[in-house]
Amino acid sequence: MESKGKLHITTKKNGTFVEINISDSGKGIGEEEFKRLGTPFYTTKDTCTGLGTMACYKIVDSLKREVHVKSKLNIGTTHYLIKSLLV
């Protein structure tokens, strides 16, 4: 996301669960990038390793949860973490 972009983190309680949404106003994810999202060592940035998203997805998976992603080019991306138990 560019330096003047916006990041929004929202939560919504639904019974004993909470939904966590993380949205940005970045450039969005193109179709080819979307297919590789979470792949080890895949990055579109010059100074990144391509391990951050993969590590996040592995942690969520180990907790038996899911991440859903929606993105539109030139508008931004939202990651939805669903059915995370309230502690």
C-alpha positions as CSV (number, residue, x, y, z in Angstrom):
1,M,0.0,0.0,0.0
2,E,1.3,3.4,-0.8
3,S,2.3,5.8,2.0
4,K,-1.0,7.8,1.8
5,G,-3.2,4.7,1.8
6,K,-5.6,3.8,4.4
7,L,-5.9,0.7,6.6
8,H,-9.1,-0.3,8.3
9,I,-9.5,-3.1,10.9
10,T,-13.0,-3.9,12.0
11,T,-14.5,-6.6,14.2
12,K,-18.0,-7.8,14.4
13,K,-19.4,-10.1,17.2
14,N,-21.7,-12.8,16.1
15,G,-22.8,-14.9,19.1
16,T,-19.6,-16.6,20.5
17,F,-17.6,-15.8,17.4
18,V,-16.0,-12.7,16.0
19,E,-15.3,-11.7,12.4
20,I,-12.1,-9.7,11.8
21,N,-11.8,-7.7,8.6
22,I,-8.6,-6.0,7.5
23,S,-9.0,-3.7,4.5
24,D,-6.6,-1.4,2.7
25,S,-6.8,1.2,-0.1
26,G,-3.8,-0.1,-1.9
27,K,-3.4,-1.0,-5.6
28,G,-5.4,-4.3,-5.2
29,I,-4.4,-7.7,-6.3
30,G,-4.4,-8.7,-10.0
31,E,-5.6,-12.2,-11.2
32,E,-2.1,-13.7,-11.5
33,E,-1.0,-12.3,-8.1
34,F,-4.2,-13.6,-6.5
35,K,-3.4,-17.1,-7.7
36,R,0.0,-17.0,-5.9
37,L,-1.2,-15.3,-2.7
38,G,0.3,-17.1,0.3
39,T,2.9,-19.0,-1.8
40,P,6.3,-19.1,-0.1
41,F,8.8,-16.6,-1.4
42,Y,6.3,-14.9,-3.7
43,T,6.4,-11.1,-3.4
44,T,5.7,-8.1,-5.6
45,K,7.9,-5.9,-3.4
46,D,11.7,-5.2,-3.7
47,T,12.5,-5.5,0.0
48,C,10.2,-8.3,1.2
49,T,10.8,-12.1,1.5
50,G,7.4,-13.3,0.5
51,L,6.9,-15.2,3.8
52,G,4.6,-12.9,5.8
53,T,1.2,-13.8,4.1
54,M,2.1,-17.4,4.0
55,A,3.0,-17.4,7.7
56,C,-0.3,-15.7,8.6
57,Y,-2.3,-18.2,6.5
58,K,-0.5,-21.2,8.2
59,I,-1.2,-19.8,11.7
60,V,-4.9,-19.3,10.8
61,D,-5.1,-22.8,9.3
62,S,-3.5,-24.3,12.4
63,L,-6.3,-22.8,14.4
64,K,-8.8,-24.5,12.1
65,R,-10.0,-21.1,10.8
66,E,-10.2,-19.6,7.3
67,V,-9.2,-16.4,5.6
68,H,-11.2,-15.2,2.6
69,V,-9.8,-12.4,0.4
70,K,-11.6,-10.0,-1.9
71,S,-9.7,-7.5,-4.0
72,K,-10.3,-5.0,-6.8
73,L,-7.5,-3.4,-8.9
74,N,-6.9,0.2,-8.0
75,I,-9.4,0.1,-5.1
76,G,-7.9,-2.2,-2.5
77,T,-8.0,-5.6,-0.7
78,T,-9.9,-7.0,2.3
79,H,-8.9,-10.1,4.2
80,Y,-11.8,-11.7,6.2
81,L,-10.9,-13.9,9.2
82,I,-14.1,-15.8,10.0
83,K,-15.3,-17.8,12.9
84,S,-12.5,-17.0,15.3
85,L,-13.6,-18.1,18.8
86,L,-13.8,-15.4,21.4
87,V,-11.5,-16.0,24.3
